[in-house]
């Protein structure tokens, strides 16, 4: 299993409650649900980007 990077996330309590319900519906922890949603969002973004977009430019610092 890959090592995971821990980080603190401040989130609105109402949003957290929604995530808890959603995670329970899908038999996941809130952490696993958030990770699933983020991975899905990144994959969809990659599919919708032009091929050159999203890559660092050669002139970037």
TIRO-2110 file (N, C-alpha, C; in Angstrom, 1 decimal):
// TIRO-2110
0.8, -1.2, 0.0, N, 1, A
0.0, 0.0, 0.0, CA, 1, A
0.9, 1.2, 0.0, C, 1, A
0.5, 2.2, -0.8, N, 2, A
1.3, 3.5, -0.9, CA, 2, A
1.2, 4.2, 0.5, C, 2, A
2.3, 4.9, 0.8, N, 3, A
2.3, 5.8, 1.9, CA, 3, A
1.4, 7.0, 1.6, C, 3, A
0.7, 7.4, 2.6, N, 4, A
-0.2, 8.6, 2.5, CA, 4, A
0.3, 9.8, 3.2, C, 4, A
0.0, 11.0, 2.6, N, 5, A
0.5, 12.2, 3.2, CA, 5, A
-0.6, 12.8, 4.0, C, 5, A
-0.4, 12.8, 5.3, N, 6, A
-1.5, 13.4, 6.2, CA, 6, A
-1.5, 15.0, 6.1, C, 6, A
-2.7, 15.5, 6.2, N, 7, A
-2.8, 17.0, 6.2, CA, 7, A
-4.1, 17.4, 6.9, C, 7, A
-4.1, 18.5, 7.5, N, 8, A
-5.3, 19.0, 8.2, CA, 8, A
-6.3, 19.7, 7.2, C, 8, A
-7.5, 19.4, 7.3, N, 9, A
-8.5, 20.0, 6.4, CA, 9, A
-9.6, 20.7, 7.3, C, 9, A
-9.7, 21.9, 7.2, N, 10, A
-10.8, 22.6, 7.9, CA, 10, A
-12.0, 22.7, 7.0, C, 10, A
-13.1, 22.2, 7.5, N, 11, A
-14.3, 22.1, 6.7, CA, 11, A
-15.6, 22.5, 7.5, C, 11, A
-16.5, 23.1, 6.8, N, 12, A
-17.8, 23.5, 7.4, CA, 12, A
-18.5, 22.3, 8.0, C, 12, A
-19.0, 22.4, 9.2, N, 13, A
-19.6, 21.2, 9.8, CA, 13, A
-20.8, 20.6, 9.1, C, 13, A
-21.6, 21.5, 8.4, N, 14, A
-22.7, 21.0, 7.6, CA, 14, A
-22.2, 20.1, 6.4, C, 14, A
-21.1, 20.6, 5.8, N, 15, A
-20.5, 19.8, 4.6, CA, 15, A
-20.0, 18.5, 5.2, C, 15, A
-19.3, 18.6, 6.3, N, 16, A
-18.8, 17.3, 6.9, CA, 16, A
-19.9, 16.3, 7.2, C, 16, A
-21.0, 16.8, 7.7, N, 17, A
-22.1, 15.9, 8.0, CA, 17, A
-22.7, 15.3, 6.7, C, 17, A
-22.7, 16.1, 5.6, N, 18, A
-23.1, 15.5, 4.3, CA, 18, A
-22.1, 14.4, 3.8, C, 18, A
-20.9, 14.7, 4.0, N, 19, A
-19.8, 13.7, 3.6, CA, 19, A
-19.9, 12.5, 4.5, C, 19, A
-20.2, 12.6, 5.7, N, 20, A
-20.4, 11.4, 6.6, CA, 20, A
-21.6, 10.6, 6.1, C, 20, A
-22.7, 11.2, 5.8, N, 21, A
-23.9, 10.4, 5.3, CA, 21, A
-23.5, 9.8, 4.0, C, 21, A
-22.9, 10.5, 3.1, N, 22, A
-22.5, 9.9, 1.8, CA, 22, A
-21.6, 8.8, 1.9, C, 22, A
-20.6, 9.0, 2.8, N, 23, A
-19.6, 7.9, 3.0, CA, 23, A
-20.3, 6.7, 3.6, C, 23, A
-21.2, 6.8, 4.5, N, 24, A
-21.9, 5.7, 5.1, CA, 24, A
-22.7, 5.0, 4.1, C, 24, A
-23.3, 5.7, 3.2, N, 25, A
-24.1, 5.1, 2.1, CA, 25, A
-23.3, 4.2, 1.2, C, 25, A
-22.0, 4.6, 1.1, N, 26, A
-21.1, 3.8, 0.2, CA, 26, A
-20.1, 2.9, 1.0, C, 26, A
-20.4, 2.8, 2.3, N, 27, A
-19.6, 1.9, 3.2, CA, 27, A
-18.1, 2.3, 3.2, C, 27, A
-17.9, 3.6, 3.3, N, 28, A
-16.5, 4.2, 3.3, CA, 28, A
-16.4, 5.0, 4.6, C, 28, A
-15.1, 5.3, 5.0, N, 29, A
-14.9, 6.3, 6.0, CA, 29, A
-15.0, 7.6, 5.3, C, 29, A
-15.1, 8.7, 6.1, N, 30, A
-15.1, 10.0, 5.5, CA, 30, A
-13.8, 10.3, 4.8, C, 30, A
-12.7, 9.9, 5.4, N, 31, A
-11.4, 10.1, 4.8, CA, 31, A
-11.4, 9.4, 3.4, C, 31, A
-11.8, 8.1, 3.4, N, 32, A
-11.8, 7.4, 2.1, CA, 32, A
-12.7, 8.0, 1.1, C, 32, A
-13.9, 8.6, 1.5, N, 33, A
-14.8, 9.2, 0.6, CA, 33, A
-14.2, 10.5, 0.0, C, 33, A
-13.5, 11.3, 0.9, N, 34, A
-12.9, 12.5, 0.4, CA, 34, A
-11.8, 12.2, -0.6, C, 34, A
-11.0, 11.1, -0.3, N, 35, A
-9.9, 10.7, -1.2, CA, 35, A
-10.5, 10.2, -2.5, C, 35, A
-11.6, 9.5, -2.5, N, 36, A
-12.3, 9.0, -3.7, CA, 36, A
-12.8, 10.1, -4.5, C, 36, A
-13.4, 11.1, -3.9, N, 37, A
-13.9, 12.3, -4.6, CA, 37, A
-12.8, 13.1, -5.3, C, 37, A
-11.7, 13.3, -4.5, N, 38, A
-10.6, 14.1, -5.1, CA, 38, A
-10.0, 13.3, -6.3, C, 38, A
-9.8, 12.0, -6.1, N, 39, A
-9.2, 11.3, -7.3, CA, 39, A
-10.1, 11.3, -8.5, C, 39, A
-11.4, 11.2, -8.3, N, 40, A
-12.3, 11.3, -9.4, CA, 40, A
-12.3, 12.6, -10.1, C, 40, A
-12.2, 13.7, -9.3, N, 41, A
-12.2, 15.0, -9.8, CA, 41, A
-10.9, 15.3, -10.6, C, 41, A
-9.8, 14.8, -10.1, N, 42, A
-8.5, 14.9, -10.8, CA, 42, A
-8.6, 14.2, -12.1, C, 42, A
-9.1, 12.9, -12.1, N, 43, A
-9.2, 12.2, -13.4, CA, 43, A
-10.1, 12.8, -14.4, C, 43, A
-11.2, 13.4, -14.0, N, 44, A
-12.1, 14.1, -14.9, CA, 44, A
-11.4, 15.3, -15.4, C, 44, A
-10.7, 16.0, -14.6, N, 45, A
-10.0, 17.2, -15.1, CA, 45, A
-9.0, 16.9, -16.1, C, 45, A
-8.2, 15.8, -15.9, N, 46, A
-7.2, 15.4, -16.8, CA, 46, A
-7.8, 15.0, -18.2, C, 46, A
-9.0, 14.4, -18.2, N, 47, A
-9.6, 14.0, -19.4, CA, 47, A
-10.1, 15.2, -20.2, C, 47, A
-10.5, 16.3, -19.5, N, 48, A
-11.0, 17.4, -20.1, CA, 48, A
-10.0, 18.5, -20.5, C, 48, A
-8.7, 18.3, -20.2, N, 49, A
-7.7, 19.2, -20.5, CA, 49, A
-7.1, 19.0, -21.9, C, 49, A
-6.8, 20.1, -22.6, N, 50, A
-6.0, 19.9, -23.8, CA, 50, A
-4.7, 19.3, -23.4, C, 50, A
-4.0, 18.6, -24.3, N, 51, A
-2.8, 17.8, -24.0, CA, 51, A
-1.7, 18.7, -23.5, C, 51, A
-1.5, 19.9, -23.9, N, 52, A
-0.4, 20.7, -23.4, CA, 52, A
-0.7, 21.4, -22.1, C, 52, A
-2.0, 21.5, -21.8, N, 53, A
-2.4, 22.2, -20.5, CA, 53, A
-2.1, 21.3, -19.3, C, 53, A
-1.7, 21.8, -18.2, N, 54, A
-1.5, 21.1, -17.0, CA, 54, A
0.0, 20.6, -16.9, C, 54, A
0.8, 20.8, -17.9, N, 55, A
2.2, 20.5, -17.8, CA, 55, A
3.0, 21.7, -17.5, C, 55, A
4.0, 21.6, -16.6, N, 56, A
4.8, 22.9, -16.3, CA, 56, A
5.5, 23.3, -17.6, C, 56, A
5.5, 24.6, -17.8, N, 57, A
6.2, 25.1, -19.0, CA, 57, A
7.7, 25.1, -18.7, C, 57, A
8.5, 25.1, -19.7, N, 58, A
9.9, 25.1, -19.6, CA, 58, A
10.5, 26.4, -19.0, C, 58, A
9.7, 27.5, -19.1, N, 59, A
10.2, 28.8, -18.6, CA, 59, A
9.7, 29.0, -17.2, C, 59, A
8.9, 28.1, -16.6, N, 60, A
8.4, 28.3, -15.3, CA, 60, A
9.5, 28.1, -14.3, C, 60, A
9.5, 28.8, -13.2, N, 61, A
10.5, 28.7, -12.1, CA, 61, A
10.1, 27.5, -11.2, C, 61, A
END
